[in-house]
Amino acid sequence: MNTWILVLLASVTLFQWTAATVGTYYKELDMCSKPPPSGNSCNASDSSERWYFNSTQEKCLCFQYFGCSQGINNFPEEEICKQTCKP
């Protein structure tokens, strides 16, 4: 039982450290000040809701992503956008 608790705590710690490291790496790339993907469409009927950080408003905003545009200010979830680009 104690071994499983230790493994669980180690896993949680590793996950938090990895998330913090990844967030710092992306900030170093200055990705949060880049524009969102331009919206080139592969398939207009197959869009998904994505998030980008608007550096003027200093908040994450939603946009429709069609899967073909390349851009680094593009997050699958609002919370990931906020954690990565928080001012």
BATOR-142902 format. One record per residue: x, y, z of N, C-alpha, C, CB in turn. Coordinates in pm, whole numbers, padded with zeros to 5 digits, always signed. Each point is the difference from the previous one (the first is absolute). Glycine has a CB too. Example, Ala and Ser with C-alpha at 12.3 -4.5 7.8 and 13.67 -1.06 7.14 Angstrom:
BEGIN
+01319-00569+00780-00089+00119+00000+00090+00120+00000-00189-00117+00125+00154+00222-00197+00082+00119+00006-00077+00109+00073+00118-00063-00215
END
This chain:
BEGIN
+00083-00119+00000-00083+00119+00000+00087+00125+00000-00181-00125+00121+00283+00130-00035+00087+00116+00007+00077+00021-00129+00020-00036+00245+00013-00072-00313+00071+00010-00127-00086+00071-00103+00128-00210+00052-00257+00176-00057-00090+00063-00097-00016+00149+00029-00121-00218-00026+00116+00255+00151-00011+00142+00036+00126+00074-00044-00149-00057+00196+00263-00004-00173+00126+00061-00042+00007+00015-00151+00112-00099+00200-00155-00002-00273-00002+00006-00147-00095+00110-00046+00054-00247-00014-00170+00256+00076-00098+00102-00036+00055+00141+00026-00186-00161+00054+00246+00182+00060+00058+00131+00032+00114+00036-00096-00063-00034+00240+00145-00063-00272+00109+00024-00095-00055+00035-00137+00147-00158+00128-00252+00091-00170-00062+00027-00131-00058+00141-00005-00051-00244-00025-00019+00283+00130-00060+00134+00005+00110+00106-00002-00197-00090+00128+00302+00069-00052+00111+00095+00003+00065+00012-00137+00039-00054+00241-00016-00058-00306+00060+00000-00133-00090+00072-00100+00117-00215+00053-00247+00191-00047-00095+00067-00090+00004+00151+00020-00146-00204+00002+00144+00250+00122+00002+00143+00028+00132+00063-00046-00152-00036+00196+00262-00030-00174+00130+00051-00044+00004+00009-00152+00110-00099+00204-00160-00004-00272-00001-00001-00147-00087+00113-00053+00036-00248+00000-00154+00269+00057-00089+00107-00045+00066+00136+00020-00200-00142+00057+00267+00162+00055+00067+00128+00025+00115+00021-00098-00063-00015+00242+00137-00090-00271+00112+00010-00092-00048+00030-00141+00130-00159+00142-00234+00092-00186-00055+00023-00134-00052+00142-00011-00060-00244-00020-00011+00292+00122-00051+00137-00002+00112+00101-00011-00193-00074+00135+00302+00054-00062+00115+00089-00007+00063-00005-00137+00040-00031+00244-00029-00087-00302+00059-00015-00134-00079+00079-00103+00085-00227+00063-00218+00215-00060-00083+00071-00097+00007+00151+00021-00151-00197-00012+00159+00242+00136+00014+00144+00024+00131+00050-00058-00138-00019+00209+00242-00063-00200+00129+00039-00057-00011+00017-00151+00118-00120+00185-00204+00044-00249-00021+00014-00144-00082+00124-00033+00014-00249-00022-00066+00316+00123-00085+00118-00016-00125-00035-00079+00202+00147+00010-00250-00267+00007-00115-00046-00077-00127+00075+00033+00106-00221-00012-00117+00273+00132-00124+00064+00042-00023+00134-00067+00022-00117+00216+00080+00176-00275-00017+00128-00069-00021-00019-00150+00142+00108+00174-00134-00230-00221-00019-00029-00142-00149+00002-00034+00211-00139-00004-00245+00167-00123-00141-00004-00040-00051-00144-00003+00031+00211-00135-00163-00228+00147-00055-00136-00012+00013-00048-00144-00161+00044+00190+00143-00174-00215+00003-00050-00137-00097+00079-00089+00062-00228+00085-00024+00245-00211-00075+00087-00090-00137-00053-00040+00216+00077-00083-00241-00204+00098-00132-00054-00030-00010-00069-00134-00090+00177+00140+00202-00214-00202-00006-00075-00125-00078-00129+00026+00220+00097-00081-00308-00128-00011-00092-00111+00023+00039-00124-00078-00179+00165+00041+00193-00276+00029+00015-00131-00065-00138-00053-00032+00216-00047+00123-00303+00062-00025-00135-00053-00013-00090+00086+00089+00082-00239-00050-00157+00330-00011-00081+00095+00076-00099-00067+00093+00026+00158-00188-00067-00278+00157-00097-00068+00086+00066-00071+00117-00148-00028-00198+00279+00028+00202+00073-00072+00103+00085+00095+00084+00004-00204-00147-00066+00309+00199+00074+00094+00083-00009-00041+00146-00044+00185-00166+00133-00130+00246-00005-00025+00143+00023+00131+00074+00083-00238-00032-00131+00244+00154+00018+00118+00083+00139-00004+00061-00248+00014+00049+00324+00091-00070+00135+00010+00056+00012+00135+00070+00099-00151-00181+00013+00172+00247+00022+00122+00079+00133+00063-00036-00139-00094+00186+00144+00226-00185+00126+00073-00018+00005+00113+00101+00008-00058-00247+00114+00104+00277+00017+00109+00095+00005+00131-00075+00121-00150+00161-00212+00243-00128-00002+00133-00059+00083+00089+00091-00230-00034-00109+00350+00073+00064+00091+00075+00086-00048+00142+00025+00186-00139-00087-00269+00195+00001-00055+00134+00022-00102-00002+00114+00037+00056-00244-00125-00155+00241-00103-00012+00104+00050-00078+00122-00174+00010-00179+00289-00074+00165+00061-00082+00105-00095-00109+00051+00139+00197+00065-00203-00266-00160-00085-00114+00036-00008-00097-00117-00133+00145+00159+00089-00265-00129-00015-00104-00101-00136+00013-00067+00153-00154+00128-00153+00144-00260-00123+00012-00078-00019-00125-00086+00022+00252-00002-00146-00282-00025-00036-00117-00078-00001+00032-00149-00137-00086+00193+00172-00012-00277-00012+00013-00145-00028-00136-00060+00156+00200-00002-00205-00202-00121-00025-00125-00071+00125-00039-00078-00248+00052-00017+00297-00170+00043+00122-00050-00063-00037-00108-00101+00138+00054+00207-00085-00041-00328-00034-00093-00108+00110-00101-00029-00143+00177-00096+00252-00172+00171+00100-00104-00007+00113+00014-00098-00179-00134+00070+00180+00237-00153+00106+00011-00101+00099+00111+00028-00161-00090-00163+00121+00191+00235+00088+00114+00026+00104-00037+00105-00184+00159-00060+00302-00112+00040+00104-00019+00100+00009+00126+00085+00127-00160-00151-00118+00145+00277+00014+00112+00091+00026-00054+00139-00152+00144-00140+00238-00077+00214+00035-00054+00131-00088+00055+00112+00233-00026-00081-00309+00132+00055-00093+00054+00099-00135-00069-00022+00122+00226+00010-00127-00353+00024-00113-00085-00033-00008-00112+00105+00021+00053-00251-00124-00047+00335-00012-00093+00111-00130-00079-00008+00139+00154+00142-00138-00282-00105-00122-00081-00007-00103+00034+00108+00140-00180-00098-00095+00240+00209-00090+00032+00111+00032+00137+00056-00022-00244+00055-00080+00313-00006+00018+00133+00058+00096-00004+00118-00232+00062-00075+00219-00163+00160+00084-00008+00119+00148-00013-00035-00192-00105+00122+00224+00031-00227+00139-00014-00043+00052+00134-00050-00038-00242-00061-00045+00314-00013+00036+00134-00047+00029+00092+00119-00142-00032-00206+00054+00031+00305+00018+00085+00118+00126-00036+00077-00248+00025+00015+00273-00154+00003+00118-00042+00076+00129+00036-00072-00134-00187+00097+00133+00178-00229+00120+00026-00078+00027+00148-00014-00039-00211-00122-00065+00291+00104+00017+00140-00037-00044+00098+00108-00031-00069-00232+00011+00023+00353-00048+00092+00103+00095+00118+00014-00111-00190+00122+00053+00312-00118+00085+00122+00007+00068+00015+00134-00151+00108-00162
END
